[in-house]
Amino acid sequence: MKILVLNSGSSSIKCQVYEVRSESDAVSLAKVTIERVGTDQAALSYEGGDGVALDEERPCRTHLDGIRRVLELLADPEHGVVATLDELDAVGHRVVHAGEAFSGSVPATAEVMAALDACCDLAPLHNPANLAGIRACAEALPNTPQVCVFDNALHHALPPEAYLYGLPRSFYTEHRVRRYGFHGVALRSIVEQVERFVGRPQSELRIVSLMLGSGCTANALDHGRSVAVSTGFTPLEGLVQSTRCGDLDPAAVLHLLRQGQSPEQLSNLFNRQSGLRGVSGFSNDMRDLKASAEPRAKLAIDLFLHRATRYLGAYIADMGGLDVLAFGGGIGQNNPDLRAHLCGRLSHLGVKLDPAANEAAMRSRAGLISAPDSRVAVVMAAVDEELVIARDTRRVVLA
């Protein structure tokens, strides 16, 4: 089954085409990325499975424009990966927010689309773009089934004490203010690799996953159930991230509002100008910060590590112990010293890294990096959200 996986953002489109033969047999045939959607200078990058590469700059005023160009390339006689678009058996979409409506992946029916539209106020930067991608594919591929894979579905089973805030209940029942949690697709990818490298199913394990990339989420998975997650009502809460502030006293927001800041200004501040960028004053890239001698660069890294350590300790306490610590994402994957620091903070629990394996993970991109005598397994995972979406899409279409 050939499946187009689409991640439609507010100003970008990211696609992969997979040939999925079974749950364990899937091959990526092509990748396409379009940046600056909505402009006349959109940047497109295409990589075919046979090594063909194409970069171009072109007008792309809407998501439909971008998806039409993606489909042209996929069926191009010289560089494409399908002879005709009829070879695409399904389209799988990453959808950020479904509120409490869905606990798993579902076909993109009219009822599902209406539910996603009703969640746009909960995810105004993401859901409208996700919906635009679904509608564009429906127009360009009217006979091809589409599937929605939700970023918050993993956390649907959070217990009330984990998802409720300390507010009057009416704010939950009337305004839907609660912890939703995000990065669920990425966390599923991490846990799939934990099962492979540790050789035990998640149903037998207490796992803390640190998804550390441009966006960051910590998650406690207790015998297959998500019981705690750092991201909350939005992806803004929790860990310090590349440009997001993470946890913040609400009184600080009220104070800034009284000082004359508008809600729009504060949204931009908290989401795009804070985190590593805001604390360092010059970069949201961990590589830049580590290479810098600026004291604020070291402070940004220390704050990042401090917040991650706090969540690690809290989640281990939530589950009454720890069997596996897993790292994923660009920061988690490319910084063995960061992994060593965080594991060192857990040495009293018997967490022990294999230094050689930890360094080698920079090359292998994934694997077991704990020492043989470690009481807790430590896994470095190569996150592949698109593969998770492709598998879910196949499963839903064949159901």
SVG drawing of the C-alpha trace seen along z (x, -y; Angstrom):
<svg xmlns="http://www.w3.org/2000/svg" viewBox="-21 -50 55 59">
<polyline fill="none" stroke="black" stroke-width="0.4" points="0.0,0.0 1.4,-3.4 0.6,-6.1 1.2,-9.8 1.9,-11.2 1.2,-14.9 2.1,-17.3 0.5,-20.6 1.7,-23.6 0.7,-27.2 3.5,-28.1 4.9,-24.8 4.1,-21.4 6.1,-18.3 5.3,-15.0 6.6,-11.5 5.4,-8.7 5.7,-5.2 5.2,-1.8 3.8,0.1 3.6,3.8 3.0,4.8 3.3,3.4 7.0,4.2 7.8,3.6 7.7,0.0 9.9,-1.9 10.1,-5.6 9.9,-6.4 10.1,-10.2 10.2,-13.3 8.9,-16.8 9.2,-19.9 7.7,-23.3 8.6,-26.3 7.1,-29.8 3.6,-28.7 1.5,-31.7 4.2,-33.7 5.5,-34.1 9.0,-32.7 8.1,-29.4 11.1,-27.0 10.5,-23.4 12.9,-20.5 12.2,-17.1 14.1,-13.8 13.3,-10.7 14.0,-7.2 16.5,-6.7 18.6,-9.7 17.0,-12.2 17.0,-15.7 15.3,-18.8 15.2,-22.3 13.1,-25.2 11.6,-28.5 8.1,-29.1 4.9,-31.0 2.7,-29.0 -0.1,-31.2 -2.2,-28.4 -1.9,-24.9 -3.8,-23.6 -1.1,-25.2 1.6,-23.4 -0.1,-20.0 -0.8,-20.2 2.9,-20.8 3.8,-17.9 1.5,-15.6 3.0,-16.7 6.4,-15.8 5.3,-12.4 3.9,-11.5 6.5,-13.1 7.6,-10.7 11.3,-11.4 11.7,-11.8 8.4,-10.6 7.7,-7.5 4.2,-6.7 3.1,-6.2 -0.2,-7.9 -1.8,-9.4 -4.2,-6.5 -1.3,-4.5 -1.6,-6.5 -3.9,-4.3 -4.4,-6.7 -3.3,-9.9 -2.4,-10.1 -2.5,-13.5 -0.8,-14.6 -3.4,-16.6 -2.3,-18.5 -5.6,-18.9 -8.8,-16.8 -9.7,-18.0 -11.3,-15.0 -13.1,-13.8 -10.9,-11.0 -8.7,-8.5 -7.2,-7.0 -6.7,-7.6 -9.9,-7.9 -11.0,-8.4 -11.3,-12.1 -15.1,-12.1 -17.3,-15.2 -18.1,-14.6 -14.4,-14.4 -13.7,-17.5 -16.4,-19.4 -14.9,-18.2 -11.5,-19.5 -13.0,-22.8 -14.5,-23.1 -11.0,-22.7 -9.5,-25.6 -9.8,-27.9 -7.7,-25.5 -4.9,-25.3 -5.3,-28.4 -1.7,-28.0 -2.1,-24.4 -5.6,-23.1 -6.6,-25.5 -3.4,-24.5 -4.1,-20.8 -7.7,-21.3 -6.4,-23.2 -4.2,-20.2 -7.0,-17.7 -9.3,-19.8 -6.6,-20.4 -6.0,-16.6 -9.8,-16.0 -9.9,-18.4 -6.7,-17.0 -7.4,-13.3 -11.2,-13.1 -11.3,-9.3 -8.4,-8.6 -9.2,-7.8 -7.8,-10.1 -6.9,-9.4 -6.3,-11.7 -3.6,-10.8 -3.8,-13.0 -0.8,-14.5 -2.7,-14.4 -4.4,-11.1 -1.7,-9.2 -2.7,-11.3 -6.4,-10.7 -6.1,-8.2 -4.6,-10.7 -6.3,-10.4 -8.3,-13.5 -5.7,-14.4 -3.2,-14.7 -5.2,-16.6 -7.2,-19.0 -5.9,-22.4 -6.6,-23.9 -9.5,-26.0 -13.2,-25.9 -14.7,-23.0 -16.7,-25.3 -13.5,-26.3 -13.1,-22.7 -16.7,-21.9 -17.6,-25.2 -14.2,-26.4 -12.4,-23.1 -9.4,-24.3 -7.4,-21.2 -4.1,-19.5 -4.2,-17.9 -0.5,-17.0 1.2,-16.9 4.0,-15.2 2.0,-12.0 3.0,-10.7 6.7,-11.3 6.4,-9.6 4.8,-6.6 7.8,-6.4 10.2,-6.5 8.3,-3.8 8.2,-1.5 12.0,-1.7 12.2,-1.1 10.3,2.1 12.7,3.2 15.9,2.4 14.8,3.5 13.1,6.6 10.0,6.1 6.5,4.7 5.5,1.3 2.7,3.1 5.5,4.4 7.5,1.1 7.6,-2.2 9.0,-4.6 10.0,-8.2 10.5,-9.7 12.2,-13.0 11.3,-14.3 13.8,-17.2 13.7,-19.1 12.5,-22.5 9.5,-21.6 9.9,-19.5 7.7,-17.1 8.4,-14.8 6.0,-11.9 5.5,-9.2 4.1,-5.9 3.1,-3.5 2.6,0.0 1.3,-1.4 -0.8,-4.2 0.2,-7.9 -0.1,-9.1 1.7,-12.4 2.8,-14.8 4.6,-18.1 2.8,-19.9 -0.6,-21.1 -3.5,-23.2 -1.1,-24.1 2.5,-22.9 3.8,-26.0 3.7,-24.5 6.4,-22.3 10.0,-22.1 12.1,-25.0 12.0,-24.7 13.9,-26.3 11.7,-29.4 8.9,-28.6 9.2,-29.6 7.7,-26.5 6.3,-26.7 5.4,-30.2 3.5,-31.7 0.2,-33.0 0.6,-36.1 3.6,-37.0 1.2,-37.1 -1.3,-39.3 1.6,-41.6 2.7,-42.0 -0.9,-42.6 -1.2,-45.4 2.1,-46.8 0.5,-47.3 1.4,-44.1 -1.3,-42.8 -2.4,-39.1 -0.9,-39.0 2.4,-40.4 2.6,-38.0 1.7,-35.0 4.6,-36.0 6.9,-36.5 6.1,-33.2 6.1,-31.1 8.7,-32.6 11.1,-34.8 11.6,-32.8 13.2,-29.5 16.8,-29.0 16.5,-32.0 15.2,-34.3 17.5,-33.3 20.7,-33.2 19.7,-36.4 21.0,-35.2 20.1,-31.7 17.6,-28.8 20.1,-26.3 21.8,-24.1 24.8,-23.8 25.3,-27.6 24.9,-27.8 27.4,-25.0 30.0,-26.7 29.6,-30.1 31.6,-31.5 28.8,-33.8 27.6,-33.3 24.0,-33.6 24.5,-30.7 25.6,-28.5 22.7,-29.8 20.2,-28.8 21.7,-25.2 21.6,-25.0 18.0,-26.1 17.1,-23.6 18.7,-20.8 17.3,-21.9 13.8,-21.9 14.2,-18.4 15.7,-17.0 12.7,-18.3 10.3,-16.5 12.3,-13.3 12.2,-13.2 8.4,-14.0 7.5,-11.3 9.6,-8.6 7.7,-9.4 4.4,-9.3 5.1,-5.8 6.8,-4.6 10.0,-3.7 11.6,-3.6 12.5,-0.8 13.4,-2.8 14.6,-6.3 14.3,-7.3 15.7,-10.2 14.4,-11.5 14.4,-14.6 17.2,-16.7 18.6,-17.9 18.1,-14.6 19.8,-12.8 22.8,-15.0 24.1,-15.8 25.7,-12.8 26.9,-15.2 23.3,-16.3 22.2,-12.6 25.2,-11.9 24.3,-14.9 20.7,-13.9 21.5,-10.2 24.1,-11.3 21.4,-13.0 19.6,-9.6 22.7,-7.6 21.1,-7.0 18.4,-5.0 21.0,-2.8 21.0,-4.6 24.4,-4.0 25.4,-4.9 27.8,-3.0 30.1,-6.0 31.1,-4.3 27.5,-3.4 26.4,-6.9 29.0,-8.5 28.3,-5.9 24.6,-6.8 25.7,-10.0 26.5,-7.8 24.0,-5.0 21.2,-7.5 19.4,-4.9 20.2,-2.1 20.6,-0.9 23.1,-3.2 23.0,-2.0 25.7,0.0 25.1,3.8 24.9,3.4 22.5,0.4 19.3,1.1 17.4,-1.2 17.7,-0.8 18.5,-4.0 17.5,-4.2 18.4,-6.7 15.5,-6.7 15.4,-8.1 12.0,-9.7 10.0,-8.9 6.5,-10.5 5.8,-9.9 6.3,-6.2 3.9,-6.0 1.3,-7.9 1.8,-5.7 1.2,-2.6 -1.9,-4.0 -3.3,-5.1 -2.9,-1.6 -4.5,-0.1 -7.5,-2.4 -8.0,-2.0 -7.9,1.8 -10.1,2.0"/>
</svg>
